């Protein structure tokens, strides 16, 4: 059995093993019986599709796509779709399980799923992306739907991609079915507040964590890795709330300003130039140096495996808020715990996105849309309660926040399975 204490450095970067290590530890501490463990650790469905697409120059290419449904014990499967050249089935499988635990941590009525297409959006035209999206949707069509499995955006997918999925699905079922995906444009059944939701959720849990350290936002230095949806929204909302966002790290560089970056100006600069580098409101520093900078809060919001055995020893943040999924490996977990870093684990920290996706699904099914204040206040209530549930669980069981979040989630999913019974 792989546990956080015996996983090797070679295995460290495998996201499925990382998810399993946390799962095993939480299951062991909960005393879950072996049979239930087998059910919970195995995905319920893995779909692989090969998508023939005609490129703009007339050539035919075949792309590989996945959709993994991990659990439907607590409701329809729910999870994003990512487009990236390095997507693997292992990664999607891990992310699907993470979604089950994430939905259970924030106690919303969904199971977990994830999807991905192996492609490089940087070299594809908009028309090619649309064709890939539509054919991928057509291939997984029998498995998705408002009551079956509800996709959402993830890395390199956005509301336009969700609109194409919704349209493709609707054409096949012969009726407009907005609730088949979340993260849609507002005019097609999207929810107010969805674009900001994951970053806002990060801000809410960071604010809760600050109370434990007796820190004020103005005295709180924040470093953010990744300036995409999650990172830029977290940066914007945190700086608006008075936090000092001193560094932002992107794939091609990092910018630093000890007094705090002007985040809206940095967003404009990136939009205009395509990069955060060359920003006049800060100095350029090395990316790794920025990650290891002394700060109160570090928000990895880019991708998995960025805090590993190679750098965890040198992280100098008091609070680590995981905006991305799986940014910390199990080996790094151990190092951070020894060093007393307060970790807000991904399945709690970035659950604001799926929470507002849940609100979107509810609104679509009701055909009645909420104003932004209502969305934000309901999100805040769920994030604050979940933060308190997880930290109380950690204190009660003498475990770190990550294992507490897993234990809470496993307990909830296992309870649902026991109540339903196994159909056979
Ligand atoms: P995104 O594509 O909008 O942004 C990712 C950003 O990270 C990009 O700007 C990219 O250039 C940058 N990046 C990539 N590799 C990097 C590196 N090595 N160093 C620094 N920057 C790097 O994606 P997103 O939607 O913001 O998702 C980011 C992470 O958050 C993913 O792990 C995703 O699974 C997770 N997440 C997203 C949501 C959501 O609502 N979008 C919800 C929950 C979790």
Boltz pocket constraint, residues with backbone or C-beta under 6 A from the ligand:
constraints:
  - pocket:
      binder: B
      contacts: [[A, 153], [A, 154], [A, 155], [A, 156], [A, 157], [A, 194], [A, 198], [A, 225], [A, 226], [A, 227], [A, 228], [A, 229], [A, 230], [A, 231], [A, 249], [A, 250], [A, 251], [A, 252], [A, 301], [A, 302], [A, 303], [A, 304], [A, 323], [A, 324], [A, 325], [A, 326], [A, 350], [A, 351], [A, 353], [A, 354]]
      max_distance: 6.0
